[in-house]
Amino acid sequence: MAAQQHRNDLILESVRRLLRMGATPNLLNLLQKQHPADLAQIFAELPDRERHAAFNILVERNGRLAMEALSELGPEKGAELLALRSAEDIARLSQEIASDDAAALVDQLPEELSTAVLELIRPKPGGGVTELLEYEEQTAGRLMNPNVFALSEDLTAGEAITALQTARDVEMVFYLYVVDERRHLVGVVSLRRLLLVPPDTPLKRIMTSDIYSARVDTDQEEVARQVASYNLLAIPVVDAENKLVGLITVDDVIDVIKDEATEDVYRLAGVSRDDGILTPPKESLRRRLPWLLVNLLTAFIAASVVGLFSHTIDRVVALAVFMPVVAGMGGNAATQTLAVVVRGIALGELTWSNARHALIKEGLVGLGNGVAIGLVGAVLVWVVTRGDWPLGLILMAAMIINMFVAAIAGTLIPLGLRVLKIDPALASSVFITTFTDVFGFLSFLGLATIFVRFLPQG
């Protein structure tokens, strides 16, 4: 990995140097020797002006390689490089790559340009860019490649091999899908099985009718889960009538898993997945500010709880010093629980049916953490205050309460949001922060108010 990165860094520096020198033939020769994935990384790391220049040089000479690099680069950044070209040019270039990759790029173009491109693209037999864009985003229909190779159930093994040998652009040959005369998916045959049986063996005798498939409206996360769970190299896509309409291969699933993981991590922090390190400041501000405003409102709720105990804080000033410790540790514990729970929901491991087990487990972990951290905190308070053990015990008790609340909230809130059809990764952190702050201040200051006569005044 380090060697590959070093190689890419050297190539990137060479590309920039050749661009500055205007050595177009040498630059073109260098770019055409690269794998599309490496080209995508080079384009991603180049500044905007140089990225457009390098892409324009490559696309004029090797349109297929340039478009394959855009597919690896991603729809958003890829569309940026295409957006300055004419609709006719984009329509021509989109024919160089698979329909699903082309659809993703066209969908990210400015609306007027996207419409013009779609009007120029003629649908391919069996489906094309226009048809794919009719499906909802982040569904199997949008993700699939409609050019799927299928065999008639009436063929023999020998006829199937002949059909495979004469076919073009077959994306996946490890699985051969079998359909009836109306193109209903009825079975699947492995290539190995097909080659080992006598040529006159009917496909009906060797095919497996127990097939894992996805509907066109299935969420892409569910598709990725099926592929991962059953160790599939590809999964067929069917319509409402069980007719075979497309194929999703494992490389597309890997992209989905990567994108969904990135999206969940960003959303846990209240950040849009489109907000990258090179995103313009104005755009990043627009995307981040709303959630910060929501956090500000919830912070005032916690502040109002502190205000209820202002008389206690006036009498025992040391409370103001240690108060953030309880809330902060509760927030950290809640973040740990939330990460585990959201991941469990995303992978399908956690549902309401087994939520009780998860709730008990996280509650016990919260109590255990509260006791351990509370003991350490009590000792530190005793050391810092030079012997104020009542305050240390109050902090310990508050820590136990708040970490237990953090564990419960970190489990139930994401599950509740899931039931309400709200993305738990996006909204959970706001509510959980409020819970841990409010209960942290409430438990610490409430206990201090009850036992204030045991605390040193001033």
N, C-alpha and C positions, 0 to 999 in steps of 0.2 A: 504493500500500500504506500509506504514512504517512497519507494523507488518510483512508482507510478506517478505520485504527486510531484516528485522532483522532475520527472520527465515532462509532465504537463506544464510545470513552471518554466522550464527551458523553452518549450514550444511557444508558450504565451509571450515570453520576452522576444523570441524570434519574430513572431507575428507582429508585435508592436514595432520592432525595429524595421522590418520590411515595409510596413505601412508608412512609416516616417520617410523611408528612402524612396518610396514610390516604386519599389521593385515588384510589380504586379505578377509577372511570370513566376518568379521564385516563390512569392507568397501563395499563389494558386497551387503550385506543385507541392508545397508544404501542407496546405489544407487538405488536398485530395488524398494524402497519405494517412489521414487520421480517421479513427473510428468515429461514427456519429456521436457516441456518448462523450468522447474526448473533445470533439468539436463543440458540443453543447457547453461543456465546462469552460472552454476557451472563450466562447461568446459571452458566457455569464460573467466572466471576470474582466472583460474588456470594458472600458468606458463607452458611453452611448455612441459617440461619434465614430470611434474605431470599430465598435461592434457592427454598426450599420455598413461601414466601408468594407470590412472583411466579408460580411454576409453577401453584399452586393457583388463582390468580385467572384465569390464561389458560386452563387446562384446562376450567374450568367453562363458559366462553363459546365457546371455539374448540378443541375437542378434537383435531381434525386437525392444526392448526398446532402445538399443544403437543407432540403425539406426534412430528411431523416434527422438531421441535427436539430432542427426546430422541434420535432416531435419529442426528442430527448430533453430539450431545453424547457419544455412546458408550454401549455397553451397561452398563458398571459404574456410571457416574455417573447414567445414565438410570434404572437399576433402583433406585438410592437414592431418587430422587424418587417412584417408583411404590410403593415398599415400604410406605408408610404408608397406602395406599388399600386398599379391600376387593378381594377376588378378583373379585367381580362387576364392579366398576368397571374393573379392569385388563383383564378379558376384553372388556368393551365397547370400551375405548379401543384395544386391540390391533388391532381391526378397521379402524382408521383409517389404518393404515400397511401397507406391503408385508409379506408373510408372513416374509421373511427378516429384516427389521428387527425385527418383533415377536418372532420366535423368539430373536433375540440378547438382547432385553431380558428376556423371560420366563426365559431360561436363567440370568440373573444374579440373579433374585429369591431370597429365602430359600427353602429347599427345600419347606417346608410350604406357603407361599404359592404357589410355582411349580406345585406339584402341584394345588392347588385351582383355579388359573387354567386349567391344561390340561384339567381335567375339564369346565370350563364352555365352553371353546372348541370349536365344532363345526368339524371339518375342512372346508376349502373344496374345491370340485371341483378335482381335479387336484393336490391337495396343500395343506397348511396348516402352521400353527405346530407342531402335534403331530408331523406327519410329518418336518418339518425337524429337530426335536430328536432324532429317532431316529438321525441320522447323527453320525459322530464329529466332535468339535470340530476347527476349522481344516481342514475338507475342503470340496470343491466342493459336496457335498450340503447342508452347513450354510449355505454362503454364497449359494446360488442362490435365485432367485425362481421358485417352481414354476408361477406363472401365465404360461406362455409361449405366445405365439400361433404356431400352426403351420397349414400348408396341406396339403391332400391332394394327392398327386402326380397324381391324376386330373383336377384342375381345369385350366381354361384361364386365361390371363392376365386376361381380363375377369372371370371368376368369382372369381379371387383378389382383384382390386381391390374387387369388391363385398363380399366377405367381410371385407376389411380395413376398409372404410368402415362396416360395421355392427358391428364388434367394439368391445368396451369394454375400458378399462384395458390397452391395448397398450403395454408398456414400451419396446420397441425395434422400430422399423419400418424401420431402415436395412437390416437383414437379415431376410428372411422364410424360415423354415425349412420344409422340405418333408418330409412323413412318408408312409409307406405305410398301408395299412388297419389294421395292428397297431401303429401309431405308432412304427415304427422310423425313425430319422433317415436319410434317403436323399439329401438335397441342401439347397442354400441358394440363394436368389435375392435379388439386390440390388433395392431399391425402384426405383432408376433403370432397371435392366434391364427390370423388370416394366412400367414406364410407356412404354417405347420400342417394345415389340413389338406386333404386331397383337393385338386382344382374343381372337381364336380360337386363339392359339398355346398348345399344351399346356405346362404347367410342366416336364414331363420334358425338353423340348427346350432350355429356357433355363436350367435349374438347373445348379449346379456340384456335382458329386458328391464332389469332393475337399474334405472339410470338416475344419476344426480343431475338435475337441470335447474335453470333459473328462469323465472318469468321476466318479460321485458320491463315490468314495473317494479321488480325487486330492487331494494336499495343496494348500492354498490358495496356497502359495508357487510351486508348479509352475504353477498356473492363472495367476497373475500374470505368471510368466515367459513363458508362451505368448502372452498378450495383448500384452505388451510387445514380444516378439520378432517377432510377425507383424502388429503395428499393427492390432489388432482393436478394434472398438467394443463387441463382446459375444462371448461364447463359449457355445455350447449345452452342456448337461450331460445325459449319458445314463447309463442303468443298465447292469448287466452284460449285458443282452440288446440293447444299443444302442437302447433306446427313449428318446425325448426326454422328460425329466422336469423340466427347468428351464433357466434362463438366468442367466448372470452378466454384468452390464454393467460398463463400464469404470469407473464411479464406485465400484462395490464393490471393484474391483481397486486403485484408488488408495488406498482405505482400508486394504486389505491391505498394500500396499507401505509405507505410512506406519507401520502398526502393527508390521510385521516389522522395519523399519529401527530404530524406537524400541526394540523388544525386543532386537535385536542390540547396539545401543549400550549399553543397560542391562546386558545379560549380560556384555559385555566387562569391565564394572566389577564384576561379581558382584552386581548389583542387580536385583530383580524389576521387571518392566514395570508392575506395579500400584503401585509405590512412587513416588508423586508428591510435589510440593512441599507439598501440603496434606494429605498422609496423616498420621494421628495418630502421635506419636512412638513409642508402644508398638508399633504395627503395623510401622513402619519398622525398629525395633530387631529385631523378630522375623524380618523378612525379610533383614536385612543381616548379623546376627550369625553365622549358620552359616558363611558363606563367609569371614568374617574369622577364625573359628576354624581353618578349613582353612589359610588363609594363615599363621596363627600356627605351625601344625605344620610347614609347609614352611620357615618362617623358622628354626626350630630345626635343620632339616637343614643349612641354610647356616651357621648358627652353629657346628654341630659341625665343619664343614670348617675354619672359622677356628681352632677349638680345637686342631686337629691341628698347627697352625703357631705355637702360642703361644710356643715357644722362639725362633723367628725374630723374632717381633714384639717379644719382650723385648730382643733384641739390636739391632734396628733399629726404634726407636719411630716413625720417619717412615712406616713401612708402614701403621700404623693410620690415619694422616691421609689417605693417598691410596687406601686400599683401597675405600672406598665409591664412589669415582669410577668404577672399572672396572665394578663391579656395576651401578651406576646407569645408566651409558651403555649397557651391554648390555641392561638392561631397557627403556630408551627405544627402542633399535633394534628389539628384539623386538616392542614394541607397534606400531611402524610396519609391520613385516612382517605381523604378525597381522591388522591392520586390512585390509591389501590382500588377504591370503589368505582371510579369512572373507568378505569382500565377493565375491571370486571364486567361492567355494563357493556362496554364497547366490544368485548370478546364474547359476550353472551353467557359468561360464567355466572353472573349475578342477576337474578330476577326477583320479583315479589315472592315467588314460591320458595326460594331458599334464603330470603332476606333475614329470616329469624336467626339462622345460624351465623350469618355475617354480622348481624347486630350484636349478638351475644359475644362473639369473638372480639369485635372491635371495642365493645364496652369493657371487656376484661383487660384488653391491651391498654385502653385509656386509664382505667383504674390503676393498673400496674405502673404505667408511666407517671401517673399523678403521685403515687406513693413514693416512687424512687426519686423523681425530680423534686417533689415537695420536701423530702428529707434533706436533700442536698441544699435546697433553697433555705430551709429553716436554719441549717448550720451556718450558711453564709450570712443570713440576717443576724444570727447570734454573734458572729465574729465582727461584722461591720458595725453593729450597734453596741458592741461590747457588753453582751449579756442580756439583751432584751429577748428572752425566750418566748414570752406570750405573743409578741409580734411574729416571731418565726413560726410558731404553731398555727397562727391565723393564716399566714401565707401558705403553709403546707396544706391546710384544710381547703383553702380556696383553690389551690393548684389541683388537688384531687378532684374537686367538684368541676372545675372548668375543663380539665382534660377528659373527664367522663362525658361532659356535655359536648365537647369537640368531637369525640368518637361517635356519639349517637347522631349528632347533626351531620357529620361528615358521611354517615351511612344513609340516613333517611332522606336528607334533602335531595341528593342526586336521584334517588329512586322515585321520590315524589315528583320531581321535575320531569322525569322520563315518562311517568304516567300522564302528565299534563301535556305531553308532546313538546316539551321545551328541552333544548340541548343541555344536559347536565354539566357538560364541560364549560359551557358559556356562562351560565347563570349561578352555578353553585357557590363559587368563591365569594360572591357579593353577600349572599345570605349567611354563609358560614362565618365570614369575618364579623358580621353583625352579632351573631350568636355568641361567639367567643369573647368579643369585646364586652358585650352587655353582661353576660354571665360572669366573666372575669372580674369586672368592676363591682357587679352586684354582690358576688360571693365574698370578695375581699373586703370591700367597704361595709357590707352588711354585717359580716362577722366582727369586724373592728368596732362597729357601732354597738353591737350586743355586748362585747367584752371590753368596751372602752375604758372601764374603770381599772382594768389590769395593765393598761398601756401607759407609758410615760407621757405626760402632757407636754405640749410645746414642740 
